[in-house]
Amino acid sequence: MERTFRAVTEDAPGPLWAGLFAQYWPDYRRWWLREGPQARPGYVECRAALRRHMPQMAPLYEALCDLAGGGDAEARFLSFWRPPPYLAACSQAIWPGAEPLLVRNYDYSPSAFDALLLRTRWGGVGVQGTSDGLFGLVDGVNDAGLAVSLTFGGRRVVGPGFGVPLILRHVLQTCETAVEAGRALARIPSHMSYNVTALDAARNYVTAYMAPDRPTVLARAAVATNHQEKVEWDSHARFTATVERERFLLQRLTLHVEPAERFIGAFLRPPLYSLAYAQGFGTLYTAAYRPRSGGFELRWPGASWTPFGDQGDTRHVAYPTALSLA
């Protein structure tokens, strides 16, 4: 299996973003309407939810809707309000060394992945990260040195709320510290359960256990896999080995502080790196975010890439069929 990653820079919403949306929209439209158009909320509800919970994002939302063509379905989709349910896996952890470093594996279906890195200055705020839905992000960092990343929270409950990638975009557009990020994450409703870790340049961090049916819990947790304070979906936990991955990472954090490169390298091997691509839970990339430098890199077994660096704006990735335990 192979994928080509692209890194795209556009400071303000404009023709590049519009071209990307036109390219991705047919697939996203099919996904968004898979339960029928009446299963998704109407435009008035979507716009009202965004203005109520993330008013700072409203002008940007309106601009993107116009660039997407101004259609009803496009506007409802871009609000990320009550989207179809979707599952991922993922592991993330904060290196215990002196430098702020957030490392994560993104485990998801390769056929439902943008494979797109966006660098923007929307509203004058520099943000770069991994796109989801052309508006949201599954991980990213801003020019204030705040990095965020998500994992699925391991619960089947679905409720009124936003798709979490837009919540991450909102955090990076409006927050500068982990404390500010925690406040935003505790306030904004998520349509499913997710764990969001925020790390700032001062090495302050927080992990938010978000859910649609109970208040968000803010924890000083340096590790997040695919459950929250306890396992609540046994079959998913067994299939994704969420407890085993969490224990593996916690053990690394409680031992002596290993070099950053070795810590990152652990994400490229079992039990963290997954080959379950056919089941929709394969590791699509490992990301290492460095808030003080404001940059990040992507890695795969035997390969690495610094988006927006001097290695070009595309990277072709051939995914492994087996992994070394060394």
C-alpha positions in Angstrom: 0.0 0.0 0.0 1.3 3.5 -0.9 0.2 7.1 -0.3 1.6 10.4 -1.4 1.7 13.2 1.2 1.5 16.8 0.2 2.5 20.0 2.1 0.6 23.1 1.1 1.1 26.7 2.2 -1.5 29.4 1.8 -1.6 32.3 4.3 -5.2 33.4 3.8 -8.1 31.3 2.5 -7.9 31.5 -1.3 -7.6 29.7 -4.6 -5.3 27.0 -3.3 -7.7 26.0 -0.6 -10.6 26.2 -3.0 -8.9 23.9 -5.4 -8.1 21.4 -2.7 -11.8 21.5 -1.5 -13.0 20.8 -5.0 -10.7 17.8 -5.3 -11.6 16.3 -1.9 -15.3 17.2 -1.8 -16.8 14.3 -3.8 -15.4 11.8 -1.4 -16.3 13.8 1.6 -19.8 14.4 0.3 -20.3 10.6 -0.1 -19.1 10.0 3.5 -21.1 12.9 5.0 -24.3 11.8 3.3 -23.9 8.0 3.8 -26.8 7.9 6.3 -28.9 10.2 4.1 -29.2 14.0 4.0 -31.8 14.1 6.7 -29.5 12.4 9.1 -27.3 15.5 9.2 -28.4 18.8 10.8 -29.6 21.8 8.7 -27.5 24.8 7.9 -29.3 27.1 10.4 -28.5 24.7 13.2 -24.9 24.2 12.1 -24.2 27.9 11.8 -25.9 28.6 15.2 -23.8 25.9 16.9 -20.6 27.3 15.5 -21.5 30.9 16.5 -22.5 29.8 20.0 -19.5 27.6 20.8 -16.7 28.9 18.6 -17.6 32.5 17.7 -14.0 33.4 16.9 -14.2 30.8 14.0 -17.4 32.2 12.4 -15.7 34.7 10.0 -13.3 32.0 8.9 -16.1 29.6 8.5 -18.1 32.0 6.3 -15.0 32.7 4.1 -14.4 29.0 3.6 -18.0 28.3 2.8 -17.8 31.0 0.1 -14.7 29.4 -1.4 -16.3 26.0 -1.3 -19.1 27.4 -3.6 -21.6 28.5 -1.1 -23.7 25.4 -1.3 -25.9 24.1 1.5 -24.2 20.7 1.8 -20.8 22.2 1.8 -21.6 24.7 4.5 -23.2 22.0 6.7 -20.1 19.8 6.2 -17.6 22.5 7.0 -19.3 23.3 10.3 -18.3 19.9 11.6 -21.5 19.9 13.7 -22.8 16.5 14.4 -20.9 14.7 11.6 -21.3 10.9 11.0 -19.6 8.8 13.6 -16.1 7.6 12.8 -13.4 5.6 14.7 -9.7 5.8 14.8 -7.0 4.3 17.1 -3.8 6.3 17.7 -1.2 6.6 20.5 0.4 9.8 21.8 2.9 10.7 24.6 5.0 13.5 25.9 8.7 12.9 26.1 9.9 13.3 29.7 13.1 15.2 28.8 13.7 18.9 29.1 12.7 19.8 25.5 8.9 19.9 24.9 8.2 17.0 22.5 4.9 15.5 21.6 5.0 12.2 19.7 2.0 10.5 18.2 1.0 7.7 15.8 -2.1 8.4 13.7 -3.9 5.0 13.2 -6.8 5.3 10.7 -8.2 4.1 7.4 -5.8 4.9 4.6 -8.8 5.4 2.2 -10.3 8.1 4.4 -7.2 10.1 5.0 -6.4 13.5 3.4 -2.6 12.8 3.3 -2.3 16.6 3.4 -0.3 19.0 5.6 -1.5 22.6 5.7 0.4 25.7 6.8 -1.8 28.7 7.1 -1.9 32.2 8.7 -5.7 32.4 8.9 -6.7 35.4 11.0 -3.0 36.3 11.4 -2.2 33.1 13.4 0.4 30.7 12.1 -0.8 27.1 12.2 0.6 24.0 10.6 -0.6 20.4 10.9 -2.3 17.4 9.4 -5.6 18.2 7.7 -8.9 16.5 8.2 -11.8 17.8 6.1 -9.7 20.8 4.9 -10.8 22.8 7.9 -10.0 20.6 10.8 -6.7 19.1 12.0 -5.9 15.8 13.7 -2.6 17.2 15.1 -0.8 20.5 14.7 1.2 23.4 16.2 0.9 27.1 16.1 3.4 30.0 16.1 2.9 30.5 19.9 4.4 27.0 20.4 1.3 25.2 21.3 1.0 21.6 19.9 -2.1 19.4 20.0 -3.0 15.9 19.0 -6.0 13.5 19.3 -6.8 9.9 19.9 -10.1 8.1 19.9 -11.5 7.8 23.4 -12.9 4.2 23.1 -16.6 4.8 23.6 -19.6 4.2 21.2 -21.7 7.1 22.5 -22.6 9.7 19.9 -24.3 13.0 20.8 -24.6 16.7 19.9 -21.2 18.2 19.3 -18.5 19.0 16.8 -16.1 16.7 15.0 -13.0 17.0 17.1 -10.7 18.0 14.2 -12.4 21.4 14.1 -12.0 21.7 17.9 -8.3 21.2 17.5 -8.2 23.9 14.7 -10.1 26.3 17.1 -7.6 25.6 19.9 -4.6 26.4 17.6 -6.3 29.5 16.2 -7.2 31.0 19.6 -4.9 29.6 22.3 -1.2 30.0 23.2 -0.8 27.8 26.3 -1.8 24.4 27.6 -3.9 26.1 30.3 -5.9 28.1 27.6 -6.2 24.9 25.5 -7.7 23.0 28.5 -10.3 25.7 29.1 -11.4 25.6 25.4 -11.5 21.8 25.3 -13.6 21.7 28.5 -16.1 24.1 27.1 -16.7 22.9 23.5 -18.9 19.9 22.9 -17.5 16.9 21.0 -19.8 14.5 19.1 -17.8 11.5 20.2 -15.3 10.6 22.9 -11.7 11.8 22.2 -8.5 12.3 24.1 -6.8 15.6 23.2 -3.3 16.3 24.5 -1.9 19.9 24.4 1.7 20.8 25.1 3.1 24.3 25.1 6.6 25.8 24.7 7.0 26.0 28.5 6.4 22.2 28.7 3.1 22.6 30.4 0.6 20.0 29.2 -2.9 18.6 29.7 -4.9 15.8 28.3 -8.7 16.4 27.9 -11.0 13.3 28.0 -13.9 14.6 25.9 -17.3 13.0 25.6 -20.7 13.9 24.3 -22.6 12.7 27.4 -20.5 13.8 30.3 -18.3 16.7 31.3 -14.7 16.8 29.9 -12.1 15.7 32.4 -8.8 17.6 32.3 -5.9 15.4 33.4 -2.2 15.8 33.8 -1.7 12.7 31.7 1.4 12.4 29.5 0.1 9.3 27.6 -3.2 8.8 25.7 -4.3 5.7 23.7 -7.8 4.6 23.1 -9.6 4.6 26.4 -10.2 7.3 29.0 -10.1 6.7 32.7 -11.1 3.1 32.2 -11.9 0.8 29.3 -15.6 1.0 28.4 -15.6 -0.8 25.0 -14.0 -4.1 25.6 -14.0 -5.5 22.0 -12.4 -2.3 20.6 -9.9 -2.2 23.4 -8.8 -5.8 22.7 -8.6 -5.2 18.9 -6.6 -2.1 19.2 -4.5 -3.2 22.3 -5.2 0.2 23.9 -4.3 -1.0 27.4 -1.1 -2.7 26.2 0.0 0.4 24.3 -0.7 2.6 27.3 1.3 0.4 29.6 4.2 0.3 27.2 4.4 4.0 27.0 3.9 4.6 30.8 6.8 2.1 31.4 9.0 4.2 29.1 8.1 7.3 31.0 8.9 5.8 34.4 12.3 4.5 33.5 15.4 6.8 33.0 14.9 9.5 30.5 15.9 8.0 27.1 17.2 10.1 24.2 14.5 11.8 22.2 15.4 9.9 19.1 15.0 6.6 20.9 11.7 7.7 22.3 10.4 8.6 18.8 11.8 5.4 17.4 9.6 3.3 19.8 6.6 4.6 17.9 7.9 2.9 14.8 7.8 -0.6 16.2 5.3 -2.9 17.9 3.3 -2.6 20.0 2.7 1.0 19.0 3.0 0.8 15.2 0.0 -1.0 13.7 -0.2 -2.8 10.4 -4.0 -3.2 10.6 -4.6 -1.1 7.4 -7.3 -3.4 6.0 -9.3 -3.0 9.3 -9.0 0.8 9.2 -6.5 1.1 12.1 -3.1 1.0 10.5 -0.4 3.6 11.4 -0.4 6.2 8.6 2.4 8.2 10.1 4.4 9.0 13.3 4.6 12.8 14.1 7.1 14.5 16.4 6.0 18.0 17.4 8.6 20.4 18.9 6.7 23.4 20.3 9.8 25.6 21.0 10.9 25.5 17.3 7.3 25.5 16.1 7.9 22.7 13.7 7.3 19.0 13.3 8.4 16.0 11.3 6.7 12.8 10.1 8.3 9.4 10.2 7.8 5.9 8.9 9.9 2.8 9.4 13.1 3.7 7.5 12.0 7.2 6.3 11.4 10.7 7.6 10.1 14.0 6.2 10.0 17.6 7.5 7.0 19.2 5.8 7.5 22.8 4.8 11.3 22.2 5.0 13.9 21.7 2.3 12.8 18.2 1.5 10.2 19.2 -1.0 6.4 19.6 -0.8 5.5 15.9 -1.4 6.6 12.6 0.1 5.7 9.2 -1.3 5.3 6.5 1.3 5.3 2.8 0.8 3.8 1.2 4.0 5.5 -1.9 5.5 4.0 -5.3 5.5 6.1 -6.5 8.4 8.0 -4.7 11.2 11.3 -5.3 13.0 11.2 -5.8 16.7 14.8 -4.4 17.0 
